[in-house]
Amino acid sequence: MPNLEKTLKLNRCPHCSVDNPNLVSVINELVTTSDNGTNSRIWLVYKCMRCGGIVTANCTPQSRVVQNIYPMSESVNEILPEKVKAYLQQAIDSTFAPAGSVMLCASAIDAMLKENDLKDGSLYTRINKAAEAGLLTKEMAKWAHQVRLDANDQRHSDTEATLPTVNDAKQSIEFAQTLAEFLFVLPSKVKHGIESTKTE
């Protein structure tokens, strides 16, 4: 963790994901304690000079080493298949370039479906087959198609389509993460839970 200073040194902004963000403190240090006077913490509030997002960090009076950062940069679950993990992490890391981020989300969705043996045809076909097989709900399939269409607009440079915003990229990432949780993380947790409660 970095030290609590006038600038906060992070690899990426947790809001726009820009690399090596310029995070500058915007208020003087605040000191807080719990209701009984313990748990003393020193806080600073920082602004990303690129996107304007606010980040808070704290340390203890005994050390300037940062203890907590809010919000933290997003990362993907290590349990995900390698390609899914790579596409999804790259989508998160490139939120500041939303057109690329949206396309990476579509790639992550495609990779998830292929990991579930839906390999034939286009992404459109795979999403529909996933819904028919009960792998996706009707609503999830509709959302997946929206991400697919948004990515297509960018890949084909559709003259009628508007460029996606950072918020659009975040919505695509939210769906891709939700789908990853639904298809891989939750089943793994359930399997682990069943195995850990088995009796001899």
Backbone as ProteinMPNN parsed JSONL, in Angstrom:
{"seq_chain_A": "MPNLEKTLKLNRCPHCSVDNPNLVSVINELVTTSDNGTNSRIWLVYKCMRCGGIVTANCTPQSRVVQNIYPMSESVNEILPEKVKAYLQQAIDSTFAPAGSVMLCASAIDAMLKENDLKDGSLYTRINKAAEAGLLTKEMAKWAHQVRLDANDQRHSDTEATLPTVNDAKQSIEFAQTLAEFLFVLPSKVKHGIESTKTE", "coords_chain_A": {"N_chain_A": [[0.834, -1.194, 0.0], [0.409, 2.321, -0.667], [1.804, 5.382, 0.804], [0.023, 7.762, 2.873], [-0.299, 10.679, 1.417], [-0.074, 13.949, -0.174], [-0.601, 13.38, -2.803], [-2.027, 10.448, -4.177], [-0.717, 7.352, -4.84], [-1.628, 5.158, -7.13], [-2.079, 2.258, -9.218], [-4.178, 2.294, -11.041], [-7.023, 4.373, -11.705], [-9.879, 3.943, -9.718], [-12.304, 4.658, -10.765], [-12.25, 5.532, -13.561], [-10.296, 3.912, -14.561], [-7.903, 4.732, -15.712], [-4.426, 4.496, -16.435], [-1.847, 4.818, -13.987], [-2.987, 7.119, -12.425], [-3.503, 10.666, -11.828], [-3.98, 11.491, -8.805], [-5.067, 13.797, -6.636], [-5.045, 15.396, -3.472], [-7.934, 16.975, -2.108], [-8.977, 18.143, 0.118], [-8.157, 19.156, 3.509], [-6.462, 17.033, 5.904], [-8.505, 14.707, 7.694], [-9.415, 13.635, 10.929], [-10.708, 10.82, 12.488], [-12.582, 9.012, 14.997], [-13.873, 6.133, 16.735], [-17.048, 5.812, 18.554], [-16.258, 5.541, 21.191], [-13.847, 6.733, 21.324], [-11.707, 5.271, 20.388], [-9.894, 3.534, 17.729], [-8.627, 5.407, 15.991], [-8.255, 7.258, 13.022], [-6.663, 8.693, 10.167], [-7.677, 10.639, 7.467], [-7.684, 11.274, 3.923], [-9.001, 12.933, 1.076], [-9.2, 12.412, -2.343], [-9.021, 13.62, -5.734], [-9.464, 12.41, -8.995], [-7.67, 13.682, -11.599], [-8.269, 13.27, -14.195], [-10.877, 12.076, -14.632], [-12.418, 13.141, -12.619], [-13.397, 11.662, -10.538], [-13.851, 10.709, -7.075], [-11.707, 9.586, -4.506], [-11.147, 8.048, -1.412], [-8.848, 7.667, 1.313], [-7.213, 6.113, 4.103], [-5.106, 6.161, 7.076], [-3.372, 5.028, 10.04], [-2.648, 6.865, 13.105], [-0.153, 6.043, 13.903], [1.268, 5.241, 11.691], [2.022, 6.2, 8.333], [1.313, 4.607, 6.297], [-1.089, 3.594, 3.985], [-4.159, 2.23, 4.997], [-6.758, 1.606, 4.108], [-8.612, 1.976, 1.061], [-11.11, 3.656, -0.708], [-13.301, 3.988, -3.462], [-12.073, 0.648, -4.141], [-9.988, -0.465, -6.849], [-11.419, -2.465, -9.411], [-11.221, -6.021, -9.719], [-10.963, -9.231, -11.313], [-12.433, -12.45, -10.603], [-10.316, -15.062, -9.612], [-10.982, -17.634, -10.215], [-12.084, -17.844, -12.716], [-12.092, -19.018, -16.154], [-9.102, -18.833, -18.174], [-9.129, -17.192, -20.611], [-11.565, -15.839, -20.351], [-11.124, -14.466, -17.978], [-8.967, -12.828, -18.751], [-10.064, -11.216, -20.867], [-12.119, -9.928, -19.44], [-10.752, -8.577, -17.364], [-9.193, -6.86, -18.901], [-11.228, -5.352, -20.058], [-12.209, -4.002, -17.808], [-9.9, -2.591, -17.094], [-9.708, -0.842, -19.204], [-11.736, 0.997, -19.091], [-11.676, 3.744, -19.365], [-11.417, 4.032, -22.059], [-14.01, 3.648, -23.6], [-15.197, 2.461, -25.973], [-13.45, 0.39, -26.715], [-13.544, -1.067, -24.325], [-16.22, -1.97, -24.24], [-16.231, -3.682, -26.451], [-14.416, -5.607, -25.561], [-15.893, -6.661, -23.446], [-17.93, -7.992, -24.856], [-16.339, -9.935, -26.047], [-15.552, -11.307, -23.746], [-18.024, -12.366, -22.918], [-18.583, -14.029, -25.102], [-16.444, -15.834, -24.832], [-17.15, -17.025, -22.39], [-19.501, -18.406, -23.061], [-18.493, -20.199, -24.932], [-16.855, -21.687, -23.265], [-18.792, -23.118, -22.055], [-19.46, -25.046, -23.854], [-20.809, -24.034, -26.086], [-20.149, -23.511, -29.057], [-20.614, -23.281, -31.764], [-21.51, -21.337, -34.669], [-22.43, -17.804, -34.645], [-21.938, -15.171, -32.161], [-24.451, -14.19, -31.631], [-26.04, -16.448, -32.228], [-25.054, -18.212, -30.295], [-25.802, -16.976, -27.898], [-28.616, -17.152, -28.086], [-28.906, -19.949, -28.131], [-27.931, -20.549, -25.612], [-29.912, -19.441, -24.026], [-32.098, -21.01, -24.82], [-31.271, -23.463, -23.854], [-31.469, -23.049, -21.176], [-29.333, -22.045, -19.86], [-29.003, -19.339, -19.723], [-31.243, -16.855, -18.48], [-34.244, -15.46, -19.95], [-34.15, -12.676, -19.69], [-31.44, -12.256, -19.139], [-30.329, -13.095, -21.54], [-31.352, -11.146, -23.222], [-30.006, -8.873, -22.254], [-27.376, -9.673, -22.789], [-27.475, -9.692, -25.573], [-27.752, -6.958, -25.984], [-25.253, -5.97, -25.159], [-23.722, -7.267, -27.073], [-24.696, -6.043, -29.441], [-23.958, -3.375, -28.959], [-21.188, -3.671, -29.006], [-20.882, -4.522, -31.648], [-21.616, -2.194, -33.026], [-19.362, -0.644, -32.584], [-17.261, -2.221, -33.601], [-17.896, -2.376, -36.304], [-17.971, 0.219, -36.958], [-20.382, 1.735, -37.139], [-22.144, 4.215, -38.766], [-24.424, 5.437, -37.824], [-24.492, 4.992, -35.162], [-23.85, 6.135, -31.829], [-20.87, 7.019, -30.034], [-19.842, 4.953, -27.317], [-20.168, 5.752, -23.809], [-18.257, 6.222, -20.743], [-19.956, 5.349, -18.746], [-21.601, 3.612, -20.209], [-19.739, 1.627, -20.792], [-19.236, 0.721, -18.196], [-21.701, -0.407, -17.562], [-21.771, -2.54, -19.367], [-19.608, -3.989, -18.398], [-20.6, -4.605, -15.881], [-22.652, -6.408, -16.566], [-21.134, -8.478, -17.77], [-19.575, -9.289, -15.591], [-21.594, -10.148, -13.856], [-22.631, -12.268, -15.335], [-20.381, -13.937, -15.383], [-20.214, -14.526, -12.676], [-22.593, -15.949, -12.354], [-22.283, -18.14, -14.147], [-19.827, -19.348, -13.496], [-18.563, -18.668, -10.936], [-20.535, -18.878, -8.851], [-21.528, -21.62, -9.259], [-19.128, -22.936, -8.592], [-18.822, -22.236, -5.907], [-21.084, -23.45, -4.827], [-20.549, -26.163, -5.368], [-18.221, -26.473, -3.836], [-19.321, -25.956, -1.307], [-21.106, -28.116, -1.007], [-19.333, -30.274, -1.054], [-17.834, -29.713, 1.245], [-19.65, -30.167, 3.249], [-20.232, -32.797, 3.242], [-20.765, -35.923, 4.834], [-19.07, -38.582, 6.372]], "CA_chain_A": [[0.0, 0.0, 0.0], [1.175, 3.573, -0.67], [1.683, 6.241, 1.982], [-0.979, 8.816, 2.814], [0.378, 11.918, 1.075], [-0.911, 14.896, -0.93], [-1.028, 12.646, -3.996], [-2.173, 9.022, -3.88], [-0.1, 6.596, -5.925], [-2.316, 3.918, -7.476], [-1.832, 1.813, -10.598], [-5.31, 2.694, -11.876], [-8.129, 5.065, -11.052], [-10.99, 3.001, -9.55], [-13.486, 5.141, -11.49], [-12.094, 5.515, -15.023], [-9.28, 2.898, -14.854], [-6.734, 5.251, -16.41], [-3.171, 4.004, -15.884], [-1.096, 5.789, -13.187], [-3.803, 8.345, -12.363], [-3.055, 11.811, -11.042], [-4.945, 11.63, -7.714], [-4.588, 14.917, -5.822], [-5.916, 15.65, -2.323], [-8.773, 18.164, -2.318], [-9.315, 18.732, 1.419], [-7.164, 18.888, 4.542], [-6.627, 15.754, 6.595], [-9.56, 14.547, 8.699], [-9.145, 12.592, 11.92], [-11.948, 10.271, 13.045], [-12.481, 7.935, 15.989], [-15.151, 5.485, 17.025], [-17.808, 6.535, 19.581], [-15.597, 5.496, 22.502], [-12.552, 7.398, 21.217], [-10.654, 4.393, 19.86], [-9.863, 3.35, 16.272], [-8.297, 6.693, 15.38], [-7.798, 7.168, 11.633], [-6.427, 9.932, 9.438], [-8.255, 10.484, 6.127], [-7.543, 12.269, 2.871], [-9.917, 12.763, -0.06], [-8.472, 12.707, -3.579], [-9.769, 13.756, -6.978], [-8.766, 12.017, -10.213], [-7.626, 14.862, -12.462], [-8.771, 12.923, -15.521], [-12.324, 11.848, -14.693], [-13.11, 13.862, -11.549], [-13.864, 10.735, -9.503], [-13.304, 10.91, -5.733], [-11.164, 8.412, -3.821], [-10.73, 8.335, -0.035], [-7.861, 6.734, 1.861], [-6.901, 6.414, 5.502], [-3.999, 5.492, 7.751], [-3.434, 5.187, 11.497], [-1.701, 7.896, 13.572], [1.159, 5.438, 14.126], [1.955, 4.976, 10.421], [1.428, 6.881, 7.18], [0.968, 3.604, 5.278], [-2.535, 3.546, 3.775], [-4.817, 1.01, 5.465], [-7.948, 1.348, 3.297], [-8.898, 2.866, -0.062], [-12.501, 3.529, -1.155], [-13.482, 2.571, -3.771], [-10.898, -0.068, -4.637], [-10.061, -0.839, -8.26], [-12.039, -3.77, -9.602], [-10.439, -7.12, -10.284], [-11.827, -10.369, -11.627], [-12.252, -13.638, -9.779], [-9.247, -15.941, -10.107], [-11.522, -18.935, -10.602], [-12.573, -17.803, -14.087], [-11.196, -19.541, -17.188], [-8.049, -17.874, -18.517], [-9.536, -16.197, -21.614], [-12.637, -15.032, -19.758], [-10.471, -13.6, -16.995], [-8.15, -11.842, -19.47], [-10.949, -10.254, -21.535], [-12.864, -9.152, -18.458], [-9.83, -7.656, -16.693], [-8.834, -5.817, -19.87], [-12.398, -4.477, -20.189], [-12.209, -3.152, -16.612], [-8.729, -1.708, -17.141], [-9.81, 0.13, -20.308], [-12.993, 1.738, -18.969], [-11.446, 5.114, -19.844], [-11.565, 3.955, -23.519], [-15.232, 2.844, -23.537], [-15.475, 1.658, -27.168], [-12.66, -0.827, -26.571], [-14.031, -1.799, -23.166], [-17.468, -2.649, -24.625], [-15.878, -4.804, -27.329], [-13.808, -6.637, -24.723], [-16.987, -7.309, -22.713], [-18.548, -8.942, -25.784], [-15.397, -11.052, -26.167], [-15.633, -12.08, -22.5], [-19.284, -13.116, -22.969], [-18.38, -15.074, -26.091], [-15.558, -16.84, -24.24], [-17.913, -17.743, -21.358], [-20.412, -19.352, -23.714], [-17.661, -21.264, -25.52], [-16.438, -22.536, -22.143], [-19.949, -23.956, -21.737], [-19.679, -25.909, -25.032], [-21.604, -23.377, -27.127], [-19.047, -23.059, -29.914], [-21.02, -23.151, -33.167], [-22.218, -20.14, -35.115], [-22.019, -16.475, -34.196], [-22.284, -14.86, -30.772], [-25.921, -14.1, -31.64], [-26.55, -17.826, -32.161], [-24.672, -18.817, -29.012], [-26.648, -16.395, -26.847], [-29.949, -17.75, -28.212], [-28.82, -21.36, -27.728], [-27.765, -20.554, -24.15], [-31.24, -19.18, -23.459], [-32.925, -22.199, -25.085], [-30.804, -24.556, -22.993], [-31.674, -22.695, -19.776], [-28.084, -21.551, -19.284], [-29.31, -17.941, -19.459], [-32.657, -16.504, -18.438], [-34.652, -14.626, -21.081], [-33.678, -11.324, -19.433], [-29.986, -12.252, -19.295], [-30.061, -13.177, -22.979], [-31.649, -9.827, -23.785], [-28.907, -8.003, -21.86], [-26.201, -10.126, -23.546], [-27.636, -9.193, -26.944], [-27.501, -5.518, -25.988], [-23.796, -5.808, -25.131], [-23.257, -7.703, -28.396], [-25.028, -5.003, -30.416], [-23.108, -2.211, -28.672], [-19.842, -3.999, -29.499], [-20.953, -4.529, -33.111], [-21.62, -0.803, -33.484], [-17.985, -0.142, -32.551], [-16.42, -3.015, -34.504], [-18.233, -2.077, -37.701], [-17.983, 1.675, -37.097], [-21.71, 2.111, -37.631], [-22.226, 5.678, -38.857], [-25.602, 5.915, -37.094], [-24.328, 4.73, -33.723], [-23.046, 7.084, -31.05], [-19.78, 6.384, -29.295], [-20.238, 4.652, -25.936], [-19.593, 6.552, -22.729], [-17.686, 5.436, -19.644], [-21.087, 4.707, -18.079], [-21.987, 2.476, -21.051], [-18.729, 0.582, -20.573], [-19.445, 0.166, -16.849], [-22.889, -1.269, -17.621], [-21.361, -3.774, -20.053], [-18.76, -4.72, -17.446], [-21.487, -5.137, -14.837], [-23.302, -7.613, -17.065], [-20.138, -9.539, -17.955], [-19.229, -9.798, -14.259], [-22.758, -10.882, -13.358], [-22.682, -13.536, -16.07], [-19.271, -14.756, -14.891], [-20.624, -14.997, -11.341], [-23.683, -16.907, -12.547], [-21.849, -19.34, -14.875], [-18.605, -19.984, -12.992], [-18.228, -18.463, -9.523], [-21.578, -19.457, -8.005], [-21.468, -23.087, -9.28], [-17.939, -23.39, -7.866], [-19.111, -22.088, -4.479], [-22.064, -24.48, -4.472], [-19.831, -27.441, -5.366], [-17.344, -26.478, -2.661], [-20.172, -26.063, -0.131], [-21.614, -29.493, -0.926], [-18.217, -31.163, -0.696], [-17.384, -29.451, 2.609], [-20.649, -30.608, 4.22], [-20.43, -34.243, 3.129], [-20.418, -36.695, 6.03], [-18.541, -39.934, 6.093]], "C_chain_A": [[0.881, 1.262, 0.0], [1.064, 4.303, 0.664], [0.585, 7.275, 1.771], [-0.258, 10.151, 2.636], [-0.571, 12.81, 0.289], [-1.358, 14.332, -2.276], [-1.052, 11.164, -3.642], [-1.661, 8.226, -5.074], [-0.804, 5.249, -6.088], [-1.982, 3.553, -8.91], [-2.932, 2.278, -11.54], [-6.326, 3.457, -11.053], [-9.281, 4.077, -10.91], [-12.259, 3.429, -10.274], [-13.336, 4.998, -13.001], [-11.04, 4.528, -15.493], [-8.087, 3.41, -15.642], [-5.468, 4.802, -15.676], [-2.428, 5.128, -15.158], [-1.828, 7.127, -13.061], [-3.149, 9.431, -11.518], [-4.135, 12.086, -9.997], [-4.408, 12.643, -6.71], [-5.567, 15.172, -4.683], [-6.656, 16.972, -2.506], [-9.26, 18.791, -1.008], [-8.171, 18.443, 2.389], [-7.457, 17.554, 5.213], [-7.766, 15.806, 7.605], [-9.135, 13.441, 9.654], [-10.476, 12.131, 12.493], [-11.618, 9.218, 14.084], [-13.848, 7.278, 16.109], [-15.838, 6.222, 18.181], [-17.16, 6.512, 20.954], [-14.173, 6.063, 22.452], [-11.412, 6.53, 20.724], [-10.728, 4.372, 18.331], [-9.644, 4.686, 15.547], [-7.736, 6.485, 13.98], [-7.645, 8.561, 11.038], [-6.873, 9.701, 7.996], [-7.82, 11.613, 5.198], [-8.52, 11.918, 1.753], [-9.191, 13.243, -1.309], [-9.431, 12.806, -4.763], [-8.895, 13.285, -8.129], [-8.825, 13.198, -11.176], [-8.118, 14.555, -13.874], [-10.291, 12.866, -15.551], [-13.107, 12.603, -13.625], [-13.639, 12.973, -10.451], [-13.14, 10.967, -8.179], [-12.878, 9.573, -5.129], [-10.792, 8.843, -2.411], [-9.748, 7.269, 0.425], [-7.595, 7.112, 3.309], [-5.673, 5.657, 5.97], [-4.204, 5.659, 9.251], [-2.465, 6.298, 11.913], [-0.283, 7.348, 13.739], [1.963, 5.245, 12.832], [1.246, 5.702, 9.291], [1.071, 5.886, 6.071], [-0.558, 3.489, 5.198], [-3.084, 2.188, 4.212], [-5.989, 0.616, 4.561], [-8.086, 2.396, 2.208], [-10.328, 2.597, -0.507], [-12.747, 4.466, -2.333], [-12.159, 1.953, -4.227], [-11.085, -0.34, -6.128], [-10.629, -2.248, -8.367], [-11.035, -4.785, -10.126], [-11.367, -8.312, -10.461], [-11.47, -11.56, -10.757], [-11.234, -14.58, -10.417], [-9.766, -17.284, -10.602], [-11.947, -18.986, -12.07], [-11.58, -18.433, -15.056], [-10.279, -18.444, -17.717], [-8.489, -16.794, -19.512], [-10.618, -15.275, -21.073], [-12.029, -14.003, -18.815], [-9.701, -12.479, -17.701], [-9.023, -10.785, -20.137], [-11.642, -9.334, -20.534], [-11.963, -8.154, -17.738], [-9.417, -6.529, -17.633], [-9.994, -4.846, -20.083], [-12.457, -3.502, -19.015], [-11.083, -2.129, -16.689], [-8.826, -0.643, -18.228], [-11.137, 0.893, -20.28], [-12.865, 3.161, -19.508], [-11.497, 5.196, -21.372], [-12.798, 3.094, -23.786], [-15.537, 1.997, -24.765], [-14.72, 0.331, -27.091], [-13.15, -1.699, -25.43], [-15.294, -2.598, -23.498], [-17.167, -3.85, -25.521], [-15.246, -5.946, -26.545], [-14.852, -7.367, -23.886], [-17.683, -8.342, -23.593], [-17.648, -10.163, -25.975], [-15.432, -11.936, -24.923], [-16.894, -12.936, -22.478], [-19.164, -14.282, -23.941], [-17.525, -16.206, -25.521], [-16.28, -17.652, -23.169], [-18.824, -18.791, -21.974], [-19.641, -20.501, -24.348], [-17.159, -22.213, -24.448], [-17.563, -23.477, -21.708], [-20.414, -24.749, -22.959], [-20.649, -25.332, -26.049], [-20.613, -22.716, -28.089], [-19.455, -22.809, -31.355], [-21.697, -21.82, -33.439], [-21.635, -18.85, -34.555], [-22.35, -16.292, -32.715], [-23.8, -14.753, -30.624], [-26.537, -15.486, -31.457], [-26.264, -18.441, -30.802], [-25.52, -18.267, -27.864], [-28.043, -17.02, -26.886], [-29.954, -19.207, -27.77], [-28.668, -21.483, -26.214], [-29.101, -20.326, -23.465], [-32.148, -20.389, -23.638], [-32.56, -23.352, -24.165], [-30.997, -24.262, -21.51], [-30.414, -22.221, -19.081], [-28.218, -20.073, -18.917], [-30.821, -17.778, -19.329], [-32.968, -15.638, -19.669], [-34.108, -13.202, -20.921], [-32.17, -11.223, -19.598], [-29.603, -12.307, -20.77], [-30.292, -11.828, -23.648], [-30.516, -8.851, -23.478], [-27.639, -8.363, -22.642], [-26.269, -9.636, -24.989], [-27.368, -7.695, -27.026], [-26.007, -5.221, -25.981], [-23.215, -6.176, -26.497], [-23.493, -6.619, -29.442], [-24.182, -3.749, -30.22], [-21.692, -2.438, -29.191], [-19.817, -4.001, -31.023], [-20.914, -3.118, -33.682], [-20.196, -0.256, -33.564], [-17.091, -0.896, -33.528], [-16.642, -2.647, -35.959], [-18.307, -0.58, -37.977], [-19.279, 2.161, -37.735], [-21.86, 3.636, -37.605], [-23.401, 6.253, -38.08], [-25.44, 5.8, -35.582], [-23.487, 5.813, -33.06], [-21.943, 6.317, -30.33], [-20.233, 6.105, -27.864], [-19.532, 5.559, -24.94], [-18.941, 5.623, -21.704], [-18.801, 4.699, -18.911], [-21.589, 3.5, -18.874], [-21.023, 1.308, -20.841], [-18.934, -0.078, -19.216], [-20.665, -0.756, -16.819], [-22.572, -2.592, -18.308], [-20.509, -4.639, -19.138], [-19.611, -5.351, -16.36], [-22.17, -6.418, -15.312], [-22.301, -8.755, -17.196], [-19.727, -10.139, -16.612], [-20.372, -10.616, -13.654], [-22.852, -12.247, -14.021], [-21.579, -14.48, -15.605], [-19.59, -15.336, -13.516], [-21.638, -16.131, -11.464], [-23.185, -18.231, -13.151], [-20.675, -20.066, -14.234], [-18.421, -19.878, -11.477], [-19.251, -19.131, -8.61], [-21.586, -20.985, -8.058], [-20.264, -23.644, -8.525], [-18.163, -23.309, -6.36], [-20.081, -23.169, -4.003], [-21.383, -25.839, -4.373], [-18.942, -27.563, -4.14], [-18.16, -26.64, -1.385], [-20.696, -27.47, 0.084], [-20.513, -30.43, -0.454], [-17.786, -30.966, 0.764], [-18.391, -29.904, 3.659], [-20.948, -32.104, 4.126], [-20.0, -34.921, 4.421], [-19.934, -38.067, 5.601], [-19.64, -40.967, 6.286]], "O_chain_A": [[1.961, 1.271, 0.591], [0.315, 3.884, 1.547], [0.256, 7.624, 0.638], [0.321, 10.686, 3.581], [-1.74, 12.47, 0.107], [-2.374, 14.758, -2.825], [-0.199, 10.683, -2.896], [-2.131, 8.414, -6.197], [-0.606, 4.327, -5.297], [-1.645, 4.416, -9.72], [-2.667, 2.616, -12.694], [-6.475, 3.221, -9.854], [-9.639, 3.424, -11.891], [-13.198, 2.64, -10.386], [-14.196, 4.409, -13.655], [-10.892, 4.317, -16.696], [-7.327, 2.612, -16.19], [-5.444, 4.738, -14.447], [-2.379, 6.257, -15.646], [-1.339, 8.151, -13.538], [-2.353, 9.154, -10.62], [-5.089, 12.819, -10.26], [-3.422, 12.385, -6.02], [-6.78, 15.168, -4.894], [-6.093, 17.955, -2.99], [-9.885, 19.851, -1.023], [-7.322, 17.592, 2.125], [-8.559, 17.016, 5.103], [-7.967, 16.814, 8.283], [-8.563, 12.433, 9.237], [-11.283, 12.949, 12.935], [-10.545, 8.614, 14.072], [-14.852, 7.813, 15.638], [-15.266, 7.162, 18.732], [-17.463, 7.356, 21.796], [-13.395, 5.905, 23.393], [-10.272, 6.989, 20.645], [-11.518, 5.095, 17.723], [-10.376, 5.039, 14.622], [-6.857, 5.649, 13.77], [-8.395, 9.481, 11.363], [-6.504, 8.704, 7.376], [-7.615, 12.75, 5.625], [-8.821, 10.747, 1.52], [-8.635, 14.341, -1.333], [-10.488, 12.176, -4.794], [-7.738, 13.689, -8.247], [-9.91, 13.661, -11.528], [-8.356, 15.47, -14.662], [-10.927, 13.517, -16.38], [-14.331, 12.699, -13.712], [-14.271, 13.464, -9.515], [-11.975, 11.366, -8.155], [-13.587, 8.571, -5.228], [-10.184, 9.898, -2.23], [-9.806, 6.12, -0.013], [-7.732, 8.272, 3.698], [-5.252, 4.668, 5.369], [-5.12, 6.363, 9.678], [-1.557, 6.638, 11.155], [0.682, 8.112, 13.718], [3.185, 5.104, 12.87], [0.02, 5.811, 9.286], [0.579, 6.289, 5.017], [-1.231, 3.31, 6.213], [-2.551, 1.14, 3.848], [-6.19, -0.566, 4.28], [-7.726, 3.558, 2.399], [-10.722, 1.441, -0.665], [-12.431, 5.651, -2.226], [-11.243, 2.661, -4.647], [-12.214, -0.434, -6.609], [-10.36, -3.108, -7.529], [-10.121, -4.449, -10.879], [-12.425, -8.39, -9.836], [-10.357, -11.666, -10.242], [-11.291, -14.855, -11.616], [-9.068, -17.993, -11.327], [-12.149, -20.073, -12.611], [-10.372, -18.396, -14.823], [-10.639, -17.267, -17.708], [-8.249, -15.609, -19.28], [-10.589, -14.067, -21.312], [-12.378, -12.823, -18.853], [-9.776, -11.32, -17.295], [-8.763, -9.59, -19.996], [-11.742, -8.125, -20.746], [-12.359, -7.009, -17.522], [-9.304, -5.377, -17.214], [-9.773, -3.649, -20.268], [-12.723, -2.315, -19.203], [-11.28, -0.951, -16.39], [-8.105, 0.354, -18.182], [-11.605, 1.375, -21.311], [-13.824, 3.718, -20.043], [-11.607, 6.288, -21.93], [-12.66, 1.929, -24.159], [-16.088, 0.906, -24.623], [-15.285, -0.727, -27.37], [-13.173, -2.924, -25.545], [-15.43, -3.753, -23.094], [-17.774, -4.91, -25.369], [-15.505, -7.116, -26.827], [-14.716, -8.566, -23.64], [-17.992, -9.442, -23.135], [-18.134, -11.292, -26.054], [-15.354, -13.161, -25.022], [-16.85, -14.097, -22.07], [-19.594, -15.395, -23.637], [-17.837, -17.383, -25.7], [-16.044, -18.854, -23.052], [-18.916, -19.917, -21.485], [-20.086, -21.648, -24.306], [-17.047, -23.415, -24.688], [-17.316, -24.502, -21.073], [-21.592, -25.082, -23.089], [-21.258, -26.087, -26.807], [-20.285, -21.537, -27.959], [-18.705, -22.18, -32.101], [-22.362, -21.25, -32.575], [-20.508, -18.813, -34.062], [-22.969, -17.159, -32.098], [-24.364, -15.174, -29.614], [-27.437, -15.674, -30.638], [-27.119, -19.109, -30.221], [-25.91, -19.01, -26.964], [-28.593, -17.378, -25.844], [-30.892, -19.654, -27.11], [-29.208, -22.406, -25.603], [-29.393, -20.944, -22.441], [-32.883, -20.757, -22.722], [-33.423, -24.123, -23.745], [-30.722, -25.12, -20.67], [-30.406, -22.014, -17.867], [-27.633, -19.608, -17.938], [-31.586, -18.48, -19.99], [-32.059, -15.149, -20.34], [-33.66, -12.592, -21.892], [-31.666, -10.233, -20.13], [-28.66, -11.641, -21.196], [-29.533, -11.417, -24.525], [-30.109, -8.083, -24.35], [-26.915, -7.48, -23.102], [-25.263, -9.219, -25.561], [-26.82, -7.213, -28.017], [-25.539, -4.337, -26.699], [-22.334, -5.489, -27.013], [-22.603, -6.31, -30.234], [-23.739, -3.133, -31.189], [-21.069, -1.531, -29.743], [-18.851, -3.539, -31.629], [-20.262, -2.869, -34.696], [-19.858, 0.493, -34.48], [-16.26, -0.292, -34.207], [-15.701, -2.61, -36.752], [-18.657, -0.157, -39.079], [-19.274, 2.892, -38.725], [-21.722, 4.265, -36.556], [-23.384, 7.428, -37.713], [-26.168, 6.437, -34.82], [-22.541, 6.337, -33.648], [-22.071, 5.124, -30.055], [-20.929, 6.923, -27.263], [-18.441, 6.066, -25.201], [-19.06, 4.401, -21.788], [-18.62, 3.553, -18.498], [-21.96, 2.483, -18.29], [-21.439, 0.154, -20.727], [-18.821, -1.298, -19.094], [-20.658, -1.772, -16.125], [-23.048, -3.645, -17.883], [-20.659, -5.861, -19.1], [-19.378, -6.492, -15.962], [-22.262, -7.393, -14.567], [-22.585, -9.878, -16.779], [-19.55, -11.352, -16.5], [-20.142, -11.646, -13.021], [-23.116, -13.254, -13.364], [-21.808, -15.68, -15.449], [-19.276, -16.492, -13.23], [-21.549, -17.14, -10.764], [-23.604, -19.307, -12.726], [-20.535, -21.277, -14.405], [-18.154, -20.878, -10.811], [-18.88, -19.867, -7.696], [-21.646, -21.616, -7.002], [-20.358, -24.695, -7.891], [-17.748, -24.199, -5.619], [-19.92, -23.73, -2.919], [-21.605, -26.582, -3.417], [-18.904, -28.605, -3.484], [-17.756, -27.369, -0.479], [-20.731, -27.964, 1.211], [-20.723, -31.266, 0.425], [-17.418, -31.926, 1.44], [-18.044, -30.019, 4.834], [-21.809, -32.618, 4.84], [-18.998, -34.543, 5.029], [-20.36, -38.614, 4.583], [-19.403, -42.161, 6.102]]}, "name": "protein", "num_of_chains": 1, "seq": "MPNLEKTLKLNRCPHCSVDNPNLVSVINELVTTSDNGTNSRIWLVYKCMRCGGIVTANCTPQSRVVQNIYPMSESVNEILPEKVKAYLQQAIDSTFAPAGSVMLCASAIDAMLKENDLKDGSLYTRINKAAEAGLLTKEMAKWAHQVRLDANDQRHSDTEATLPTVNDAKQSIEFAQTLAEFLFVLPSKVKHGIESTKTE"}
